[in-house]
Amino acid sequence: MRLPEAESGGSESDRTGDPPTTFQVAPVSSLWVQRLVEIDSTWNPHSWSQKLFERELLNPSSRIRGVFHKELLIGYLIAHVVIDEAHIVSFGVHPDWRRVGAGRYLLTDYLRMARLEGVKVVTLDVRVGNLAAQGLYRAQGFQAAGLRRQYYSDNGEDAITMRLELYPAR
Ligand SMILES: CC(C)(COP(=O)(O)OP(=O)(O)OC[C@H]1O[C@@H](n2cnc3c(N)ncnc32)[C@H](O)[C@@H]1OP(=O)(O)O)[C@@H](O)C(=O)NCCC(=O)NCCS
């Protein structure tokens, strides 16, 4: 499968620590639905079906961004935008590609895009036990804004709602 036309690129360290690898971020097209299902199923106890991803791809409020290594989708982020607010509904990197900066690169890119389209506030929910994701969000400036008790039905875990205010694009 070929990489959709890339909109941005960046250099990050390779997971082997060897020569730097180029990641690219681009919108995700329907060609990648199977791969979205595959990545999601590696971490989501409420895995999304192919139909659900297809619906997202058709949803005008959805922004679906992918991070690619060469021509392979290795992670994705889905946000719903309503006027000037965005809520990140799904975000994950394939386990083979974690801890090499792909998640940070994708999130940073999405926040830049959101600012450019006039989003003022970005929110998300994260499991209290998901310290990896919380570390990433905090480093991007997100702050805890509330607690949803027993939000996740698979294990009754609480969710922390996090919030980031974006400065308007100049
Ligand atoms: C959260 C997730 C997207 C991070 O992606 P990633 O590509 O591995 O993250 P990066 O390599 O860009 O790391 C960025 C920062 O996140 C934090 N982080 C990521 N993985 C971490 C881990 N296992 N333990 C602690 N901190 C971690 C660190 O602050 C890290 O910065 P550092 O490398 O300078 O220490 C990835 O772990 C994932 O897909 N998890 C499963 C799905 C998920 O939890 N999604 C979020 C739902 S709210």
The ligand as an SDF file (V2000), in Angstrom:
LIG
                    3D

 48 50  0  0  0  0  0  0  0  0999 V2000
    0.6680    6.4370   24.4420 C   0  0  0  0  0  0  0  0  0  0  0  0
    1.3710    6.0710   23.1380 C   0  0  0  0  0  0  0  0  0  0  0  0
    0.5240    6.5530   21.9630 C   0  0  0  0  0  0  0  0  0  0  0  0
    2.7340    6.7730   23.1170 C   0  0  0  0  0  0  0  0  0  0  0  0
    3.2970    6.5650   21.8470 O   0  0  0  0  0  0  0  0  0  0  0  0
    4.8750    6.4030   21.6380 P   0  0  0  0  0  0  0  0  0  0  0  0
    5.1430    6.5680   20.1920 O   0  0  0  0  0  0  0  0  0  0  0  0
    5.3530    5.1570   22.2760 O   0  0  0  0  0  0  0  0  0  0  0  0
    5.4180    7.6450   22.4680 O   0  0  0  0  0  0  0  0  0  0  0  0
    6.7670    8.4490   22.2220 P   0  0  0  0  0  0  0  0  0  0  0  0
    7.8820    7.5090   21.8970 O   0  0  0  0  0  0  0  0  0  0  0  0
    6.5210    9.5530   21.2640 O   0  0  0  0  0  0  0  0  0  0  0  0
    7.0320    9.0170   23.6850 O   0  0  0  0  0  0  0  0  0  0  0  0
    6.6600   10.3340   24.0340 C   0  0  0  0  0  0  0  0  0  0  0  0
    6.5920   10.4530   25.5500 C   0  0  0  0  0  0  0  0  0  0  0  0
    5.5070    9.6590   26.0640 O   0  0  0  0  0  0  0  0  0  0  0  0
    5.8800    9.1230   27.3470 C   0  0  0  0  0  0  0  0  0  0  0  0
    5.9300    7.6880   27.2530 N   0  0  0  0  0  0  0  0  0  0  0  0
    5.6870    6.9340   26.1630 C   0  0  0  0  0  0  0  0  0  0  0  0
    5.7660    5.6340   26.4630 N   0  0  0  0  0  0  0  0  0  0  0  0
    6.0670    5.5550   27.7810 C   0  0  0  0  0  0  0  0  0  0  0  0
    6.2500    4.4780   28.6840 C   0  0  0  0  0  0  0  0  0  0  0  0
    6.1350    3.2020   28.2750 N   0  0  0  0  0  0  0  0  0  0  0  0
    6.5010    4.7490   29.9670 N   0  0  0  0  0  0  0  0  0  0  0  0
    6.6120    6.0200   30.3850 C   0  0  0  0  0  0  0  0  0  0  0  0
    6.4430    7.1060   29.5740 N   0  0  0  0  0  0  0  0  0  0  0  0
    6.1880    6.8590   28.2900 C   0  0  0  0  0  0  0  0  0  0  0  0
    7.2370    9.7110   27.6740 C   0  0  0  0  0  0  0  0  0  0  0  0
    7.0140   10.9520   28.3300 O   0  0  0  0  0  0  0  0  0  0  0  0
    7.8060    9.9480   26.2880 C   0  0  0  0  0  0  0  0  0  0  0  0
    8.7980   10.9230   26.2450 O   0  0  0  0  0  0  0  0  0  0  0  0
   10.3440   10.4700   26.4120 P   0  0  0  0  0  0  0  0  0  0  0  0
   10.5910    9.4360   25.3690 O   0  0  0  0  0  0  0  0  0  0  0  0
   11.0830   11.7470   26.1840 O   0  0  0  0  0  0  0  0  0  0  0  0
   10.4640    9.9180   27.8040 O   0  0  0  0  0  0  0  0  0  0  0  0
    1.6390    4.5360   23.0490 C   0  0  0  0  0  0  0  0  0  0  0  0
    2.2280    4.1050   24.2630 O   0  0  0  0  0  0  0  0  0  0  0  0
    0.3890    3.7020   22.7950 C   0  0  0  0  0  0  0  0  0  0  0  0
   -0.0260    3.5140   21.6550 O   0  0  0  0  0  0  0  0  0  0  0  0
   -0.2330    3.1790   23.8790 N   0  0  0  0  0  0  0  0  0  0  0  0
   -1.4240    2.3530   23.7460 C   0  0  0  0  0  0  0  0  0  0  0  0
   -2.6060    3.1970   23.3410 C   0  0  0  0  0  0  0  0  0  0  0  0
   -2.8490    4.3140   24.3030 C   0  0  0  0  0  0  0  0  0  0  0  0
   -2.6410    4.1880   25.5220 O   0  0  0  0  0  0  0  0  0  0  0  0
   -3.3370    5.4380   23.7710 N   0  0  0  0  0  0  0  0  0  0  0  0
   -3.6860    6.6010   24.5680 C   0  0  0  0  0  0  0  0  0  0  0  0
   -5.0990    6.4710   24.9900 C   0  0  0  0  0  0  0  0  0  0  0  0
   -5.5910    7.8890   25.9610 S   0  0  0  0  0  0  0  0  0  0  0  0
  1  2  1  0
  2  3  1  0
  2  4  1  0
  2 36  1  0
  4  5  1  0
  5  6  1  0
  6  7  2  0
  6  8  1  0
  6  9  1  0
  9 10  1  0
 10 11  2  0
 10 12  1  0
 10 13  1  0
 13 14  1  0
 14 15  1  0
 15 16  1  0
 15 30  1  0
 16 17  1  0
 17 18  1  0
 17 28  1  0
 18 19  1  0
 18 27  1  0
 19 20  2  0
 20 21  1  0
 21 22  1  0
 21 27  2  0
 22 23  1  0
 22 24  2  0
 24 25  1  0
 25 26  2  0
 26 27  1  0
 28 29  1  0
 28 30  1  0
 30 31  1  0
 31 32  1  0
 32 33  2  0
 32 34  1  0
 32 35  1  0
 36 37  1  0
 36 38  1  0
 38 39  2  0
 38 40  1  0
 40 41  1  0
 41 42  1  0
 42 43  1  0
 43 44  2  0
 43 45  1  0
 45 46  1  0
 46 47  1  0
 47 48  1  0
M  END
$$$$
